[in-house]
Amino acid sequence: MSESAKDPLHGVTLEALLTELVAHYGWELLSQDVNINCFKSNPSIASSLKFLRRTPWARTKVENIYIQFVKSQKSKATNERVDP
């Protein structure tokens, strides 16, 4: 298996992963995990992308949340196939 096939961030844009996280968790829950104003006050994808692209520590936190989200979704899918 290639390295890129193992990397859950491979081929996923910051906008796509943020959109997916917001759809699943919502702004309020994300703001609890990543304490940044663009998630708390008038949150939008555009303002968050601008901030995350300029702020490496925040982007890393969001990417790590996404990686955990992807792992949990894969685990859930595997369990659903195994359970009768």
C-alpha positions, 0 to 999 in steps of 0.5 A: 500500500502506498504512503498516500493511500494510508494518509487520510489527508491525501487528496483532501482540501482544507475546505473539504475537510472543514466542510465535512467537520462542520456538517458532522460536529457543528461550529460550537463543538469545533470551537470547544476543541479548537479555541479560535474566534473564527469558529465562535463569532460569526463562523463561516467556511471562508473566514475559517479557511483564511485563518487556518491557512495563516495559522499552522497550529490551528490548522494542525489541530483541525487536521488531527480532528479530521484524521480521528473523524475518518478513523472513527467512520472507517471503524464504524463502517467495519463494525456494521459489516461484521455485525449481523 
